[in-house]
């Protein structure tokens, strides 16, 4: 099956429908674990394709496409969006606003491409449903909520995912990112980093700005913590290891002449090795506690917000995936890539039942963006806008090709399928 043959499977009618679906999803993003309209739309679409659907993990949707006897494989697409104000300028830009759990109203945008993931998965299911004579087995489509907050995969597992759905032999997933549209990149072994996020509350003693000697200034104290934390990677992590520490937010005070009683900041830590992770987190705790002690302040509160697992691609399955991608797209657009320091909760899904998983990236940026002089917008940027084609067709082609390569031969399976 060459690239032209596979691309031709996405008929003009299906392509137009998927373009409409993608733009609709992009216009109507929903925050993590609140993807109610998105879940309803997915259910309607997958029901129409002959899938058995059920909700799982709150706003997650599982859609099982059966086609006789054969292997069982799973394919995951995430569904949530981010609290970002869109600045892409596309005609279908989001103007939606949502509410965070603390009651804060925020703009909402599909700034990480999950709308492209959902559309590609539905397009793949449509191709499979229309070509039952070419494959046999069962595909379990997982439309997972809450990836951005590391809640969704756990929520689906806690809701009995693998007791309620057929257990797969392998779990696949893909992610659009700021590579050249039409290309695919695959890692062997570690593919995406572990991540830990904390909220640190620093407590001091408030007072008048004219009399700092009567206070314990939490702003100065927290600032020292932030600066010292940034030395952990450069001075305590070996150069041969990978670690990233980011302070994502810092809040303190309400008025310029009042020293507040507390300050708050969030920290995000990423690693590719469990031992390096443990050492980095221990160093951060030590620095935070020591700086508070040096200032005569109470011990700060550290709230663990979430943790992402290490995402590791099984070597044998990755080789099979790469061969399928090269057969469908040609060898030139498919390349190896080292692990990235971004994080995903995808790994929970195969790890929970001890089966291999493979996760790849497909490019979403137009040639003129990649080759231009301006920085290429990345995931989570308010300017992140994948070009619809050939990005969408590549996502559908990649997923379809990998699934068909892993499923059984057709041989009249359509006669026994649903």
N, C-alpha and C positions, 0 to 999 in steps of 0.2 A: 504494500500500500504506500504510494508515494505522496508527497505533499499536495500535489495538484488534485489527486483523487480524494484525499481526505478533506481538503478545503472545499471541494465541490459538494461534499455532503451537506455543508451549511448552505442550503438553498437560499435564493434571494428572499423568499417568503419568510423563512426562519430567521435570516439575518435581520431583516427589517423588524420582525417581532422582537428579537433580542435587543436591538438598538432602542426600541420604544421602552422595553422593560428596564434596560440599564438607566436610561434617562429618568424614568419614573422613580426608580430606587434612589438615584442621586438627588433628585428634587425632594425626596421624602425620607431623610435619614432619621434614625432613632438611636437614643443613647443605650448604653450597655444594660442588658437585662430588662429593657423596656421595649423590645422590638416587636410590639404586638401587631401593628399593621403589616410589617414585613413578614412575620410568621404566617399571618392569614393569607397574604398573597402567595407565599411559597407553597402553602398547603393546597390552595386552589390550583396552582400551576401543576404541581406534582400529582394531585388527584386526577387531573385531566389527562395525564400521561399514563395512567393505569397503575400508579404506585399505591402501596399501602402506607398511609401516613398516620403519624401520631405525634403529639407534642411531648417534649421531654426537657426537663431542666427549666421549667418556666416558659420561656419564649423560644426554646429550641424546637426544631422540627426534624423528625426522622422520616425518610421516604424510602421504602423498600421496593425495588424493581426486580421482580422475579422472572426468570426465563428458563425454566426446566432445571434439570440436574447439572451441577457444575460447581466451580469454586464460588466462594463468598468473599467479596472484597468491599471495602468501605471507602467513601470519598467525602471529605469534609470541606465545607465552605463556611466562613464566619460571616455574621450578619450585622454587627453593631457599628455605630459611627462615633465620632469624637466631638467634644465641646470646642469647636473651632469655627471662627467666622470666615466663611468662604470668600476668597479674593481671586478666583480663577477667571472670572469674566465670561464663562461659558453660558450659552443661552439657557441651559437647564440647571444653573447654579441653585444651591439650596438657600432659602431664606427662613428655614425652619428654626424655631427656638424650642428648647426643652428645659427641664428642671432637674438639677442635680439632687442628690439625696438630702443635702443640707438645706434645700429650698432655694438655692441660687438659680436664677434664670440665665441660661447661656445659649449662644448660637450653636447649631449642630451641623456638622458636615461629614460626608464620607471622605475624609482626608487620608484614609489609609487603603482605599480601593476595595473595601468589602462588598460594595455594590457590584463591582466587576466580578468578584468571586462568586456571588450568588447567581448572577446572570450566566456566567460560564458554566456553573454546575447545572442549571436548568437547561441550558442549551445542550450540554452533554447528555442529560437524561432524555431529551427529545430525540437526539440522534440514536441513542440506544433503543428507545422505544420503537423507532422506525426502522430498525435494522436487526430484528430479532433472529433472523436466519443466519446471522454472522457470529453469534456468540451464545453461550449457554452459562447459566449460573445465576447468581444473585448479586445485585449492587445495592449497598446500603448508603444512601446519601444522608449526610449529617449536616444540617444547617444549624451551626452552633452560635448561640448568643454570647455576649460578654467576653469576647477575646481580649479586648483592650484592658479589662480590669482583672484578667486571669480568673474569672469566675465561671465562665460558661462550660468549659470541658468538665470541670469538677461537678457542676450542677447537673449536667446530663448523666454523668456516672453515678452520682448520688441518687438520681431518680431512676436507677435501674436500667440504664441504657443497654448494656450487653446481656441483661436478662430478658429484655423486651424485644430486642432486635436480633436478627441472625448474627452470630459471632463471625467476624471476617478472618481471613487468613493474613490480610495485610490492610493497612490503612494509608490512604494517599491524601495529599493536600497540596495546594499551590497558592502563590501570593504574587500579585502584581507589584512591581516596584520600579524605580526610576532608571531602568535599563532601556536599551533601544527596543522599540516595539517590533515584535516579530521574532525576538530571541528568547531563549530559555536557558537558565543556569541551574546547575545541580551540584550539590555538595555530597561527598561521601564521608560518612562518619559524623562528627559534630557539625551541625548546620546552623544552629542558632543558640545564643547564650542563655544561661540561667539569669534570672533577674530577681532582685529583692528591692522592695520599696518600703521606706519607713517615714513616719511623721514624728518629728522630734519636737517636744514642747520644753522650752527652756524657761525655768522659773527664777525670778529675781525678787527685788523689792522696789516697788514703784515709788515715785515722788516727784517733786518739782524739778524742772530742768535747771533751775539756778542753784540747786543744792544736791549735786550728784553724790556728795560724800555721805549723804544719809540713805542712799539707795544701793541696791545691787543691780546694775544696769544689764538687763537681759539682751539688749540689742548689741552692745559691745561684746558680751559673752558669746552670743550666738555667732556673731561675725568672726570671732577668733576660732570657733569650732569649724565654721565653713572653710576658712583659709587653711587651717591645720588639716582638715579632712582631705583637702586636695593634694596634700603631700603623701598620703598613704600609698597611692599607686606608684608615684615616682620614687619613693624612698623605701618602701617595704615589700612591693611585689617584684619578683625577679623579672628581668627584661625578657626572659624567654616565655613568660606567662602573660595572659591577656586579662586586663581588668579595666573597667570604666566606672568612675564615680561621678555622678551628676547631682547638683543641688537644683531642684526644679522650681522651688518656690520659697519665699522668705516673707513672713508677715510679722509686724510688730507695731504697736502703738496706734494712736488716733490723732495726736496733736503734737506740734513741734516743741512745745515747752513742757511736756509731761513725759517723764521716764516711765514706761509701762511696767507692769508686773510680770509680763511674760512675752516671749517671742516664739515663733514657730517656723520651722523649715522642713522641707521634704527632701529626702535623699534617695537616689536610685543607683543600684550597684549591679554590674553585669560581669559575669565570669564564664569561662569555658571549662574550668576544672573545679570539681567539688572541693578539693583541698585548698585551692586558691580562694575560692568563695569563702570558706570557713575562716581563713586567715584574714581576709579583707574585712569581713563583718566584725570579727573580734577586734581588729585594730580600730575600726570606727567607734565601737562601743567604748574602748579604752580612751580614745581621744575625747569623746563627748563627756565621759565621766570625769576625766582628769581636768579638763578646762573648767567644768563647773566647780570642782573642788578648789582649784586655784583661785577662783573668784569668790569663794565662800558662799556659793549658791547651793540650793538643794539639788539632789540628783535629778537630772532631766527624765522626763517620761519618753520612752521610745515605743511607738505603736507600729507593729508590723502590718503594713497595708495589704501587700500581696506578694506572692512568689511565683515565678515562672520556672518550669523545669528546663533542663538541658534538652534540646531537640537534637536527636542523633538519627541520621539516616542509615538504615541497615545496608551494609556493603553489597551483599548479594542482590537484594531487591533493587538497590540503586543502579546496579549494572543493567538489570532488566529494564528498568524505567528509562535509562539513558538510551539503550538500544531502540526502544519503542519510539522515543522522541526523535531520534536521528532518522529512523525509518519514515516517520510521518513528515518531519519538517526539513529533513536534509541534515548532514553532519555540521555544516558551517554555523547555523544559528544556535546550536546546542553546545554549551561550554561548561567546563568544570569551574567551580568557584570555591574559595575558602569559606570557612564559617563566618557569619556576620554576628555583630554584637547586639543586634535586635533580638527580641524574645517573642515566644509564642507559647500558648498552652496546648497546642496540638499534640505534643508528646504524651500528655496524659492519656489520650484515647487509645493508642496501641499499647502503651506500657501497662495499662490497667488489666489487660488480658494476656500480656506476654507475647504479643505478635509484633512483627516488624512494621515500621512506618517509613515512608519516604515523602519528603516535602521539597518542592522546587519553586523557583521564581520565574515569572515571565515578564518581559519588559513592557513598559507602558508609555514611553516617551517617543514623540515624533523625531525624525531625523534632524529637523531644523532646531529642535530643542537640545538634543544631544550634541550637535555640532556647532551650536551657537556660542556666543561669547559670555552670556549670562549663566550664573549657576543653575544647575538642573534642580527643579523643585523635588524635594524628597517626600516620602510618606510622612504624614502628620503636619505637613506645611499647608497653610491656607491657599497656596498656589498649586497644590498637587492635583493635576487633571490629566489622567491617562487619555491619550488619543484613542477614540473608540475603535478605529481600525488602523492597522491589523491586530490591535491588542486583543479584542474580544474573540475574533476568529482563532487567534493563536491559543488563547486560554481554552476554548472549546476543543480545538484540535489536539492539544497536549493531553487534556484530561481523557478525552474519548480514546485516543491512541493507547495510552497507558492502561486504561481499563480493559479494552478489547484484547490487548496483548496478554493480560493476566487471566482473563476469563477463558472458559472452555470454548472449543470449536462449536459452530452453529449446529450443523447436521440435523436440521429439522427441529431445533429447540423451540422455535416459535410455536409449534403445534402444542407443546406442553406448557408454555408460559402463560401467564395471566393475560 
